């Protein structure tokens, strides 16, 4: 009689552990394109940016280039040119080594 109770306890513990894992993001599952999107947002902290298309490609065994597009949602009017943003991030061995705006971005001073 002890065996079914022990099995039930193990199954219940496994189910409870699975519930807590589903609520958090495991850092290894976030793509470098997602990281680039967060970097884009951090580069314009004063803007509300809706991230759209994000892609990444490997240029060699150690380098990945991520491309991210977004739209500023905090701008009034129909100025689509100022609202559209795009950026490129370069990662070497998963470490950011380059960031550049390819469309829009903050005004240069």
C-alpha positions in Angstrom: 0.0 0.0 0.0 2.9 2.4 0.5 4.0 2.2 -3.1 1.0 3.8 -4.7 1.1 6.7 -2.2 4.8 7.2 -2.9 4.2 7.2 -6.7 1.3 9.6 -6.3 3.5 12.0 -4.2 6.3 11.9 -6.9 3.8 12.6 -9.7 2.2 15.5 -7.7 5.6 17.0 -7.0 6.6 16.8 -10.7 3.4 18.5 -11.7 3.8 21.3 -9.2 7.4 21.8 -10.3 6.3 22.0 -14.0 3.8 24.7 -13.1 6.5 27.0 -11.6 8.8 26.5 -14.6 6.1 27.6 -17.1 5.9 31.0 -15.5 9.5 32.1 -16.0 11.6 32.6 -19.0 14.7 30.5 -19.3 17.5 32.8 -20.5 18.8 30.1 -22.9 15.5 30.0 -24.8 15.5 33.8 -25.7 16.9 34.3 -29.2 19.6 36.8 -30.0 17.0 38.6 -32.1 14.9 39.0 -29.0 18.0 40.4 -27.2 18.5 42.8 -30.0 14.9 44.0 -29.7 15.5 44.7 -26.0 18.7 46.6 -26.8 16.7 48.6 -29.4 14.2 49.5 -26.7 16.9 50.4 -24.3 18.6 52.7 -26.8 15.4 54.7 -27.0 14.1 54.6 -23.4 11.8 57.6 -24.0 9.9 55.9 -26.8 7.2 53.2 -26.9 8.3 50.7 -29.5 6.1 47.9 -30.8 8.6 45.2 -32.0 7.6 43.5 -35.3 9.9 41.5 -37.5 13.1 40.0 -35.9 15.5 37.7 -37.6 19.0 36.5 -37.1 21.6 34.8 -39.3 25.0 33.3 -38.8 27.8 34.9 -40.8 30.4 32.5 -39.5 30.9 29.9 -36.8 31.2 32.5 -34.0 29.1 35.5 -35.3 25.4 36.1 -35.5 23.8 39.2 -36.9 20.3 40.0 -35.7 17.9 42.4 -37.5 14.9 43.9 -35.7 12.1 46.2 -36.9 9.7 48.2 -34.8 7.2 51.0 -34.9 7.0 53.9 -32.4 3.5 53.9 -30.9 4.1 57.1 -28.9 4.1 59.5 -31.9 1.0 61.4 -33.0 0.0 61.9 -36.6 0.8 59.9 -39.7 4.6 60.5 -39.9 5.4 56.9 -40.8 9.0 57.8 -41.7 9.7 58.8 -38.1 7.7 56.0 -36.6 9.5 53.1 -38.4 12.7 51.8 -36.8 15.2 49.1 -37.6 18.4 48.0 -36.0 21.1 45.5 -36.4 23.0 43.8 -33.6 26.2 41.8 -34.0 27.0 39.0 -31.5 30.2 37.1 -31.3 30.1 34.0 -29.1 26.6 35.3 -27.9 28.2 38.6 -26.7 27.0 41.9 -28.2 29.9 43.4 -30.2 28.0 45.9 -32.4 24.7 47.8 -32.6 23.6 50.2 -35.3 20.4 51.8 -36.4 19.5 50.9 -40.0 16.3 53.0 -40.0 15.2 55.8 -37.8 16.6 56.0 -34.3 17.4 58.9 -31.9 18.5 62.2 -33.4 22.2 62.6 -33.5 23.7 65.4 -31.4 
